[in-house]
Amino acid sequence: MLKIPYAVHPEYTNELVYAEKAQKQVEYICPACNEKVKLKRGSIRCSHFFHSVKCSCTNESYLHYMAKHLVYKHLQDAKTIQINYEYDDSLKREQYLNLFKLNNHRAFQNVRNNIYDSREVKQELINIKNLTPKLETKYSDFRPDILLYQRQQLSLLEDSLMYDKPIFIEIVVTNASSYKKISSGVPIIEIKVINFDDLRKIMNNEYEQLFVKLYNFDFLKKKTINIKIGFNNH
């Protein structure tokens, strides 16, 4: 039976309640499937909610739903997306050393012994003041978890609205973005969520502690590593 750390108060549907702070007499609701859940207090294990009836809710669907809506909530107030990353030029360095190795063993030894750290720390700020977040809005052949768009020109395309300058935000629990979606050229931010601790990090706006992948941003290079993101309200 699925155990979940957060549920919704029946009278305040926008209020997430942590199981440790929940009231025993209240019948809470699972935010992912809208079924009633019961509170289980634990003296040894952490308190949690559990589904009292059989339902379609799974660990994957709960994590995905919760993460998606929490990120969406943060984006509604965010003004910029801060992206920190490192560019590792180790491949170029390796090729350089191989040249020395082929021609002069002593020179190769000297370069190898005095090698420097080739990683460059970079930062990009993406201004999203004029972008609007939408949950599961169709864009061309895709329906991202969250679509960030600028409503400059609206045109009807296969019963969907076509927006300029989009950014896809995808929550990845098990399935990453498809090759077709990546090949579309639309900038994509993938946020990996694997457990309830990752949900806690999102709730606390600790995105820098999450595993993130980026696609199709102009500043990206092939050896970009250690990507960290943050949503800023200024």
Order of alpha helices (4+ residues) and beta strands (2+ residues): beta-beta-beta-beta-beta-beta-alpha-beta-alpha-alpha-beta-beta-beta-beta-alpha-beta-alpha-beta-beta
